C-alpha cells in the first residue's frame, strides 16, 4: 500500500486541473521498466535522487520542491514522476539532457521579440535539441516576431538560449550599409538644458527618427530582444549628422524620414489653468479617466481630459458662482521638445459658498500655501498625418513630486488634482498645441 503525505485537495486544485489538459510531459529514456522504492517519510527530492541513480537520468529538483512519501512503490519511472507531479503540484520538464522538477507556482510568462529570425526557427531549434514540450506552447503575438510562452524556469531558460542563438544567426546573414545624413536646421543628438535648476533632456533628430522607424511591434509590453532591430540610428554631435545602418534597399526611405525631421523647432503653446475648486464639485467636472486607467505608467494622480474646452467652461461657471477661484490662466510659450517651467504660490484660500467652519482653518493653511512647481515639455507627433502632441510633465507640491508622459489629440488635456484641504481641490489643467504662425 502506498501513502503520499499530501492533502486530499492537492491533486484537484487549479494547477492539477491545468495539468490534466496536458497529455504528457516529454519523456526521458529511462532504461528501466519498473521503479521499486520503499519510503517511510522520505523527502520527495530524496526519492527523485534515488530514481536518478537507478535510471541514469539526471534529475534536478528545485530547492522549493517539498513533500514526503510513505509506502512501497512499484511503477514505471514515468508514472512515478507524473504521480508526484500531480499530487504535489510539480512541473517535470525534460530539456533533452536532464529532467527539471519545480513547483507549478514557479511558472512565469516570457515574451520575446525576434528581430531577424522567424518564430518557426525558434520552434525548430527547441525541437531539434529535444527541449520542446507540448505542455508549454509558444504562442505567436501581435507582431511578426513576437512569441509568448508560460512555463517552468528551466524551460524558459532554454527558450531564451534558443531565441538568442537563432536571432543572432539570422542577424549575421543580413547585409547592411550605413548612410550619413548631415542636418542643416535641427540638432542630431539629444541635449541637456537646465530649466529652473533642473536638467531637462531635449530629444534630437536621431532619437525621433529612431522611434519613427522602429518596427511596428517595438512597443510589445515586456518583450525581451537579443538583437538590436534595424534600422540602427545614432547621432554624431560633432558634425550634426545622423547615421543610419539598415538593409541597403531601405536606406533611401530612412534618409527621407530623417530629412523630414530636419526643420527648425516648431513653436508651441501650453495653455495652463490653475484653479481651486470646492471638493464637492470635483466629481461633477468633465475630467475623464485617470492616466493609470488608460494604461499610462505614471506615479501621478493626473487625468486625461477628453474635452479641455468643456472643463474650462465649467470651472469658469463655478468661479462665477464663487465655488471656485482661478489662480492662473495664461499660455506658456516654448518650442517643440523644449521645456518650460513656472512656479505658483497660492494666495489666501477662497471660501466656497458651502462655508467652512473656523475649525477648518489649520487644514486650509496646510496645502493652500504650498508652492506648486511645473515643468512641461511638448513635442509634436512623429506621424505627420496626425496632430497629436506628447506632453512630458513634472510637477511638485512641497516635497511631493510626480511625473507623466501623455500623448494628446487636439482639444485633449491633462489635469492634475491636488487636495488643498477637506473642502478644496486644486486643479491644474495643461493643454498643448502648436502656436499659430504669423
Secondary structure as the mmCIF struct_conf table of DSSP 4:
data_model
#
loop_
_struct_conf.conf_type_id
_struct_conf.id
_struct_conf.beg_label_comp_id
_struct_conf.beg_label_asym_id
_struct_conf.beg_label_seq_id
_struct_conf.end_label_comp_id
_struct_conf.end_label_asym_id
_struct_conf.end_label_seq_id
STRN STRN1 UNK A 2 UNK A 5
BEND BEND1 UNK A 6 UNK A 6
HELX_RH_3T_P HELX_RH_3T_P1 UNK A 8 UNK A 11
TURN_TY1_P TURN_TY1_P1 UNK A 12 UNK A 12
BEND BEND2 UNK A 13 UNK A 13
HELX_RH_AL_P HELX_RH_AL_P1 UNK A 14 UNK A 20
TURN_TY1_P TURN_TY1_P2 UNK A 21 UNK A 21
BEND BEND3 UNK A 22 UNK A 22
BEND BEND4 UNK A 33 UNK A 33
STRN STRN2 UNK A 35 UNK A 43
HELX_RH_AL_P HELX_RH_AL_P2 UNK A 44 UNK A 55
STRN STRN3 UNK A 58 UNK A 61
TURN_TY1_P TURN_TY1_P3 UNK A 63 UNK A 64
STRN STRN4 UNK A 68 UNK A 75
HELX_RH_AL_P HELX_RH_AL_P3 UNK A 77 UNK A 88
TURN_TY1_P TURN_TY1_P4 UNK A 89 UNK A 89
STRN STRN5 UNK A 90 UNK A 94
BEND BEND5 UNK A 96 UNK A 97
STRN STRN6 UNK A 98 UNK A 103
HELX_RH_3T_P HELX_RH_3T_P2 UNK A 104 UNK A 106
STRN STRN7 UNK A 108 UNK A 113
BEND BEND6 UNK A 115 UNK A 117
HELX_RH_AL_P HELX_RH_AL_P4 UNK A 119 UNK A 128
TURN_TY1_P TURN_TY1_P5 UNK A 129 UNK A 130
TURN_TY1_P TURN_TY1_P6 UNK A 134 UNK A 135
BEND BEND7 UNK A 136 UNK A 136
STRN STRN8 UNK A 139 UNK A 140
BEND BEND8 UNK A 142 UNK A 143
TURN_TY1_P TURN_TY1_P7 UNK A 144 UNK A 145
STRN STRN9 UNK A 146 UNK A 151
HELX_RH_AL_P HELX_RH_AL_P5 UNK A 153 UNK A 172
TURN_TY1_P TURN_TY1_P8 UNK A 173 UNK A 173
STRN STRN10 UNK A 177 UNK A 182
BEND BEND9 UNK A 184 UNK A 186
BEND BEND10 UNK A 188 UNK A 189
STRN STRN11 UNK A 191 UNK A 195
TURN_TY1_P TURN_TY1_P9 UNK A 196 UNK A 197
STRN STRN12 UNK A 198 UNK A 202
HELX_RH_AL_P HELX_RH_AL_P6 UNK A 205 UNK A 213
BEND BEND11 UNK A 214 UNK A 214
TURN_TY1_P TURN_TY1_P10 UNK A 216 UNK A 219
TURN_TY1_P TURN_TY1_P11 UNK A 221 UNK A 222
STRN STRN13 UNK A 224 UNK A 225
BEND BEND12 UNK A 226 UNK A 227
HELX_LH_PP_P HELX_LH_PP_P1 UNK A 228 UNK A 229
BEND BEND13 UNK A 230 UNK A 230
HELX_LH_PP_P HELX_LH_PP_P2 UNK A 231 UNK A 231
STRN STRN14 UNK A 232 UNK A 236
TURN_TY1_P TURN_TY1_P12 UNK A 237 UNK A 240
STRN STRN15 UNK A 241 UNK A 246
HELX_RH_3T_P HELX_RH_3T_P3 UNK A 248 UNK A 250
HELX_RH_AL_P HELX_RH_AL_P7 UNK A 251 UNK A 261
BEND BEND14 UNK A 263 UNK A 263
HELX_LH_PP_P HELX_LH_PP_P3 UNK A 264 UNK A 266
STRN STRN16 UNK A 267 UNK A 278
HELX_RH_AL_P HELX_RH_AL_P8 UNK A 279 UNK A 282
TURN_TY1_P TURN_TY1_P13 UNK A 283 UNK A 284
BEND BEND15 UNK A 285 UNK A 285
STRN STRN17 UNK A 289 UNK A 290
TURN_TY1_P TURN_TY1_P14 UNK A 291 UNK A 295
BEND BEND16 UNK A 299 UNK A 300
STRN STRN18 UNK A 303 UNK A 305
BEND BEND17 UNK A 306 UNK A 306
HELX_RH_AL_P HELX_RH_AL_P9 UNK A 308 UNK A 320
TURN_TY1_P TURN_TY1_P15 UNK A 321 UNK A 322
BEND BEND18 UNK A 323 UNK A 323
STRN STRN19 UNK A 324 UNK A 335
TURN_TY1_P TURN_TY1_P16 UNK A 336 UNK A 337
STRN STRN20 UNK A 339 UNK A 345
BEND BEND19 UNK A 348 UNK A 348
HELX_LH_PP_P HELX_LH_PP_P4 UNK A 349 UNK A 350
TURN_TY1_P TURN_TY1_P17 UNK A 353 UNK A 354
HELX_RH_3T_P HELX_RH_3T_P4 UNK A 358 UNK A 360
HELX_RH_AL_P HELX_RH_AL_P10 UNK A 361 UNK A 368
TURN_TY1_P TURN_TY1_P18 UNK A 369 UNK A 369
BEND BEND20 UNK A 370 UNK A 370
STRN STRN21 UNK A 371 UNK A 380
BEND BEND21 UNK A 382 UNK A 383
TURN_TY1_P TURN_TY1_P19 UNK A 384 UNK A 385
STRN STRN22 UNK A 389 UNK A 397
TURN_TY1_P TURN_TY1_P20 UNK A 398 UNK A 399
STRN STRN23 UNK A 400 UNK A 408
TURN_TY1_P TURN_TY1_P21 UNK A 410 UNK A 411
STRN STRN24 UNK A 413 UNK A 419
BEND BEND22 UNK A 421 UNK A 423
STRN STRN25 UNK A 424 UNK A 434
HELX_LH_PP_P HELX_LH_PP_P5 UNK A 435 UNK A 437
#
